Structures are given as structure tokens and as C-alpha cells.
Amino acid sequence: GAVVSQHPSRVICKSGTSVKIECRSLDFQATTMFWYRQFPKQSLMLMATSNEGSKATYEQGVEKDKFLINHASLTLSTLTVTSAHPEDSSFYICSARNIAPSDYTFGSGTRLTVV
Amino acid sequence: EDQVTQSPEALRLQEGESSSLNCSYTVSGLRGLFWYRQDPGKGPEFLFTLYSAGEEKEKERLKATLTKKESFLHITAPKPEDSATYLCAGQGGSEKLVFGKGTKLTVNP
């Protein structure tokens, strides 16, 4: 089946630094990738949608200058949390959509802790 | 605005005690209704996609059904390893999935 690899699984960083999270589709080409944020005991909140070679589309209320998304190829998307603060601590999950069949496969998530 | 509501929020079952999880949706132009399983600290794991009312899909102890207003995830004779949070999501006119808040299932041995 389709596999999406997300790294790192856990990261602790100091306040004010930047963190990059990678999301790779291993055995398929992803037309679209999605980035979600999940708070404890809450559902997934979509942050942005990215298509290869074009700018990401951010959901209302998501700061595009803080959460930089790059989708350089059909198999790789990255999320960079810039100038991270403790309130950015959360569980970040990526998802990739297959060209065919039209399924959404999720990465294993990244637990970000900003201290 | 598209919306997906799951109930109950939490469900405790004894091993072998069958039950159903509900997912009510108001998604304009529904293209697909998705069920995922999520274990603590992990990303969602795909279970089923349903595309039209009346459709049913099965996988081991799980069976998903779809009507024009809701979807059910039936769990038959659950085992402790079925304990997880089950997420329902609808896809409407765009590529975005709209998620419910999930049902946390606990199966006691």
C-alpha cells in the first residue's frame, strides 16, 4: 500500500529557532500534500494545502510567514516552523493524495516541543 | 459550511461486545466518506472510503456503511487491539478532508 514517511517523529527546539519537518511519499507521486495540526484530544486541523511547484494555500488564521511550506517535487513536501514559540508546540501531520486511486495517506506525525 | 460530527466521543466495550460508531455529515457534493484509525502519537491509518449511499465495506471485524446523511462503523466482537480513536472525514467539492472529532474506543479484556 501507499506509504508516507514523515521525519522527524519528535523534535525539541529552543524558542526563537526554526524547525523543518519532511514528508515524503515513498511509492507514489502525490499531486497534493496537506499539513495538519492536532492538539491533545482534538481532531486534525488543516493548516495548508500544497501542490508541486506552486505556492501553498493556507487556511484562514494560519500565518504563512511562520509556517513555510515547500513542495519541490511530487514526492517531497516540507513544513518549516520559523521562530518557534512554546505555543507552536503541537503534533504536526502530513498527508499525501495519490494521483490514482484517489486516496489520502497520512504520515506518522511529528511531535514538536518548543522550550 | 461542511461539517462532520462523530458520536459518541468515547466508548468503552468489553471484549466481544459489538457496537457501532456514528458519523453524521453535511458535506456539499460528497465525493467520499473516509474512516481512519489513529493510535496515540501516530498518524491516522486508512480504513475505508465510501463513495455512495448504500455502499458497504468490510475489513476483519470492521464494517462501514453509508447513507445520505451518516455513516456507521460497526465493530463485531472487538478485541483489545481494536482500542484506538476512529476518525471520520468527508471530502466535498475541493480536495480538502473535513474531519470529525473522533470516537475514542476502549476495549477491555
Interface residues (C-beta under 8 A of the other chain):
Chain A: G1 V4 Q6 T32 F34 Q42 S43 L44 L46 T49 F91 I93 S95 R97 S102 D103 Y104 T105 F106 G107 S108 G109 R111
Chain B: G32 F34 Y36 G41 K42 G43 P44 E45 F46 T49 L87 E95 K96 L97 F99 G100 K101 G102
